[in-house]
Amino acid sequence: MLESQLPLLIVMLALGTVAKVGTVTSGGEPGSLSRLGPAVLVPGRMQAPALLVCAAAELALATGLLVTTHPLFRWGTVAFFALSTYVLLELRRRRPDAGCGCFGEVSSAPVGLRSIGRTVVLTGMAVLSVWAPVPGWVSVFHLSWYAAAGVALLVLLSPEVEELIDRVRFRAPCEQRRGPAESVTLSRLRSSGVWRASRAELVSAQPYDSWRELCWRFFAFRNNDGDDVVFAVYLSGRRPAVRMAVVSAQDSEPLAEYTPVSA
C-alpha cells in the first residue's frame, strides 16, 4: 500500500516538468507568464526562470523517487507539495485572476478549491510514500486498487482535464473561443456562493452593464449604498470561478475613453 502512490507522484511531477518547460520555451502571448503561478509572485524578468526552477525541482524529485528510496527525495516531495498548497492559497488570496501554473499554460484557470484540494491529496500521497520499502520503478509492477483510486481522485480534482477537452473540441485557447451566451453565464453567476452572499446588498438582480475581456465576463450592479458591485465569471469549466469587487462611488471617476482589451 505504501508504495502504491509512488507511480502517481512520479507521473505528476514529470508532467509538471514537461508542461512548464514547454510553456516557457513556446513563448506564448506577451504577459502570459504573469497570469501563472509561481511566476505571478515574482518580478517580470524573473517569471520564466521561476517556472524553470520549479520544473527542475520537480524533475529532480521525480528522478529520485524513481530510482532510489533515499529519504531526501521522499521528504523533499512532501515539502514540495505542502509548499505548493501554501502558494496556491496565497495566489487565491492575492491574485484571484491567476492560474496555478501547475501544468504550464494549461493551468491558466483561476485557482479554485479543486486545484488546492489536489495539492493537499498529493501531499498526503507523498507522506504515505515516505516509508515505502522500494523505489518507484519497482512499485510500477505492484499496482493496486489504491493507485486506481488515486488516479480517479486526481482526475476529479484537475480542472486541466476540462481545459484539454475544450481545446480538443474547439482547438483554440479560452480567450479566442466563443463563450457561452450571456444568459448562461449570468445563470452560473446566480448559482455561485459569491452571488448568494452578496445578493441582499444589491438594488436589482439584473446587471446594468456587462462585457467580456479575455476569458472573463463581467456583470455590473449597484448596491444599496450606490457603489458599483462587479462580478467576474470565468468562461471555461462547468463550475467556473466567480470573483467580486466593490467600487466606491466616491472613489471612482468615469473614464474619458474606454479602451477594449483584445484577445
C-alpha positions as CSV (number, residue, x, y, z in Angstrom):
1,M,0.0,0.0,0.0
2,L,2.7,2.5,0.9
3,E,4.4,2.2,-2.5
4,S,1.2,2.3,-4.5
5,Q,1.2,6.1,-4.7
6,L,4.8,6.4,-6.0
7,P,3.9,6.0,-9.7
8,L,1.3,8.7,-9.4
9,L,3.7,11.1,-7.7
10,I,6.4,10.4,-10.3
11,V,3.9,10.9,-13.2
12,M,2.5,14.2,-11.8
13,L,6.0,15.6,-11.2
14,A,7.2,14.6,-14.7
15,L,4.1,16.1,-16.3
16,G,4.6,19.3,-14.4
17,T,8.2,19.5,-15.6
18,V,7.4,19.0,-19.2
19,A,4.5,21.4,-19.2
20,K,6.4,24.2,-17.5
21,V,9.4,23.9,-19.8
22,G,7.1,23.8,-22.8
23,T,5.3,26.9,-21.7
24,V,8.5,28.9,-21.2
25,T,10.1,27.7,-24.5
26,S,7.0,28.2,-26.6
27,G,7.0,31.9,-26.0
28,G,3.2,32.5,-26.0
29,E,1.5,35.8,-25.8
30,P,3.2,38.8,-24.1
31,G,2.5,38.8,-20.4
32,S,1.1,35.3,-20.4
33,L,3.5,34.1,-17.7
34,S,2.3,36.9,-15.5
35,R,-1.0,35.0,-15.2
36,L,0.6,31.8,-14.0
37,G,1.8,30.8,-10.5
38,P,4.5,30.8,-9.2
39,A,5.6,33.4,-11.9
40,V,2.8,35.7,-10.6
41,L,4.7,36.2,-7.3
42,V,8.0,37.4,-8.8
43,P,9.1,40.4,-10.9
44,G,8.6,40.2,-14.7
45,R,12.1,39.4,-15.7
46,M,12.2,36.5,-13.2
47,Q,9.0,34.9,-14.2
48,A,10.4,32.5,-16.8
49,P,13.4,31.5,-14.5
50,A,10.9,30.9,-11.6
51,L,9.0,28.4,-13.7
52,L,12.2,26.7,-14.9
53,V,13.5,26.4,-11.3
54,C,10.2,24.8,-10.3
55,A,10.4,22.5,-13.2
56,A,14.0,21.5,-12.3
57,A,12.9,20.7,-8.7
58,E,10.1,18.5,-10.0
59,L,12.4,16.7,-12.3
60,A,14.9,16.1,-9.5
61,L,12.2,14.8,-7.2
62,A,10.7,12.5,-9.9
63,T,14.1,11.0,-10.7
64,G,14.9,10.5,-7.0
65,L,11.6,8.8,-6.4
66,L,12.0,6.6,-9.4
67,V,15.5,5.2,-8.8
68,T,16.1,5.4,-5.0
69,T,14.5,5.1,-1.6
70,H,16.6,7.9,-0.1
71,P,14.5,9.9,2.4
72,L,15.9,13.2,1.0
73,F,13.7,12.7,-2.1
74,R,10.7,11.3,-0.2
75,W,10.6,14.2,2.3
76,G,11.5,16.6,-0.4
77,T,8.4,15.6,-2.3
78,V,6.3,16.1,0.9
79,A,7.8,19.6,1.3
80,F,7.3,20.4,-2.4
81,F,3.5,19.6,-2.4
82,A,3.0,21.2,1.0
83,L,4.7,24.4,-0.2
84,S,2.6,24.2,-3.4
85,T,-0.6,24.2,-1.3
86,Y,0.6,27.3,0.5
87,V,1.5,29.1,-2.8
88,L,-2.0,28.3,-4.2
89,L,-3.7,29.7,-1.1
90,E,-1.6,32.8,-1.5
91,L,-2.5,33.1,-5.2
92,R,-6.2,32.7,-4.5
93,R,-5.9,35.5,-1.9
94,R,-3.6,37.9,-3.6
95,R,-4.2,37.2,-7.3
96,P,-7.7,35.6,-7.7
97,D,-7.5,36.0,-11.5
98,A,-4.2,34.0,-11.9
99,G,-3.9,30.3,-12.7
100,C,-1.9,27.9,-10.6
101,G,0.6,27.1,-13.5
102,C,0.9,23.6,-12.2
103,F,0.9,22.2,-15.7
104,G,2.1,25.3,-17.5
105,E,-0.4,27.4,-19.5
106,V,-2.9,24.6,-19.5
107,S,-3.4,25.5,-15.8
108,S,-4.4,29.1,-16.6
109,A,-7.9,28.9,-15.0
110,P,-8.1,30.8,-11.7
111,V,-7.1,28.9,-8.6
112,G,-10.1,27.1,-7.1
113,L,-10.8,24.6,-4.4
114,R,-10.1,21.7,-6.8
115,S,-6.6,22.8,-7.5
116,I,-5.9,23.3,-3.8
117,G,-7.5,20.0,-3.0
118,R,-5.3,18.3,-5.5
119,T,-2.1,19.5,-3.9
120,V,-3.5,18.5,-0.4
121,V,-4.1,15.0,-1.8
122,L,-0.7,14.8,-3.4
123,T,0.9,15.9,-0.1
124,G,-0.9,13.1,1.7
125,M,0.2,10.6,-1.0
126,A,3.8,11.8,-0.6
127,V,3.6,11.3,3.2
128,L,2.4,7.7,2.7
129,S,5.2,7.0,0.3
130,V,7.9,8.1,2.7
131,W,8.1,4.7,4.3
132,A,7.7,2.7,1.0
133,P,10.3,-0.1,1.0
134,V,11.0,0.0,-2.7
135,P,11.9,2.7,-5.3
136,G,9.4,3.9,-7.8
137,W,10.4,1.7,-10.7
138,V,9.7,-1.4,-8.6
139,S,6.3,-0.2,-7.5
140,V,5.1,0.1,-11.1
141,F,4.9,-3.7,-11.2
142,H,2.8,-3.8,-8.0
143,L,-0.1,-1.5,-8.8
144,S,-3.2,-2.0,-6.7
145,W,-6.7,-0.6,-6.4
146,Y,-5.2,2.2,-4.2
147,A,-3.4,3.5,-7.2
148,A,-6.6,3.3,-9.3
149,A,-8.5,5.2,-6.6
150,G,-5.7,7.8,-6.6
151,V,-5.9,8.3,-10.3
152,A,-9.7,8.8,-10.2
153,L,-9.4,11.3,-7.4
154,L,-6.7,13.3,-9.2
155,V,-8.7,13.4,-12.4
156,L,-11.7,14.6,-10.5
157,L,-9.6,17.4,-8.8
158,S,-7.9,18.5,-12.1
159,P,-9.6,21.4,-13.9
160,E,-6.9,21.0,-16.6
161,V,-8.8,17.9,-17.9
162,E,-11.8,20.1,-18.8
163,E,-9.5,22.6,-20.4
164,L,-7.8,19.9,-22.6
165,I,-11.2,18.6,-23.6
166,D,-12.3,22.1,-24.6
167,R,-9.1,22.6,-26.6
168,V,-9.6,19.3,-28.5
169,R,-13.2,20.4,-29.2
170,F,-12.5,24.0,-30.2
171,R,-8.8,24.0,-30.9
172,A,-8.3,27.5,-29.6
173,P,-7.3,29.0,-26.2
174,C,-10.0,30.2,-23.9
175,E,-9.7,33.9,-24.8
176,Q,-10.1,33.2,-28.5
177,R,-13.2,30.9,-28.2
178,R,-16.8,31.9,-28.4
179,G,-18.0,32.0,-24.8
180,P,-21.4,30.7,-23.6
181,A,-24.4,33.0,-24.0
182,E,-24.6,35.9,-21.6
183,S,-27.8,34.5,-20.1
184,V,-25.9,31.2,-19.4
185,T,-23.0,33.0,-17.7
186,L,-25.5,35.1,-15.7
187,S,-27.2,31.8,-14.5
188,R,-23.8,30.4,-13.5
189,L,-23.2,33.6,-11.5
190,R,-26.5,33.3,-9.7
191,S,-25.8,29.8,-8.7
192,S,-22.5,30.7,-7.1
193,G,-21.8,31.2,-3.4
194,V,-20.3,34.6,-4.1
195,W,-23.7,35.8,-5.5
196,R,-25.7,34.4,-2.7
197,A,-23.5,36.1,-0.1
198,S,-23.9,39.5,-1.9
199,R,-27.5,39.4,-3.3
200,A,-29.2,41.1,-0.4
201,E,-27.0,44.2,-0.8
202,L,-27.9,44.7,-4.5
203,V,-30.6,47.1,-5.7
204,S,-31.6,44.8,-8.5
205,A,-30.9,41.2,-9.6
206,Q,-30.4,42.4,-13.2
207,P,-27.0,43.9,-14.2
208,Y,-26.9,47.4,-15.6
209,D,-23.9,46.6,-17.7
210,S,-22.0,43.5,-18.9
211,W,-18.9,43.0,-21.0
212,R,-16.3,40.4,-21.8
213,E,-12.5,40.6,-21.5
214,L,-10.3,37.7,-22.4
215,C,-11.6,34.6,-20.5
216,W,-13.9,36.6,-18.2
217,R,-17.4,38.0,-18.4
218,F,-18.1,41.0,-16.1
219,F,-21.5,42.0,-14.7
220,A,-22.0,45.4,-13.0
221,F,-24.7,46.0,-10.4
222,R,-25.3,48.7,-7.8
223,N,-25.7,48.1,-4.1
224,N,-27.8,50.0,-1.6
225,D,-25.0,52.5,-0.9
226,G,-24.8,53.5,-4.6
227,D,-21.5,51.7,-5.1
228,D,-20.7,49.6,-8.1
229,V,-20.5,45.8,-7.5
230,V,-18.7,44.0,-10.3
231,F,-18.8,40.2,-10.6
232,A,-16.4,38.4,-12.9
233,V,-17.3,34.9,-14.2
234,Y,-14.7,32.7,-15.8
235,L,-15.9,31.4,-19.2
236,S,-14.4,27.9,-19.1
237,G,-15.4,24.9,-17.0
238,R,-18.6,23.5,-15.7
239,R,-18.1,25.2,-12.3
240,P,-16.4,28.4,-13.3
241,A,-14.6,30.7,-10.8
242,V,-16.5,33.8,-9.7
243,R,-14.9,36.9,-8.3
244,M,-16.5,40.1,-6.9
245,A,-15.2,43.6,-6.3
246,V,-16.9,46.7,-4.9
247,V,-16.0,50.1,-6.4
248,S,-17.0,53.0,-4.2
249,A,-18.9,55.7,-6.0
250,Q,-16.9,58.3,-4.1
251,D,-13.6,56.9,-5.3
252,S,-14.4,56.1,-8.9
253,E,-14.3,58.5,-11.8
254,P,-15.8,58.0,-15.3
255,L,-13.2,57.1,-17.9
256,A,-12.8,59.7,-20.7
257,E,-12.4,56.9,-23.2
258,Y,-12.9,53.1,-22.9
259,T,-10.1,51.0,-24.3
260,P,-11.2,47.4,-25.0
261,V,-8.9,44.6,-24.2
262,S,-8.1,42.5,-27.3
263,A,-7.8,38.7,-27.1
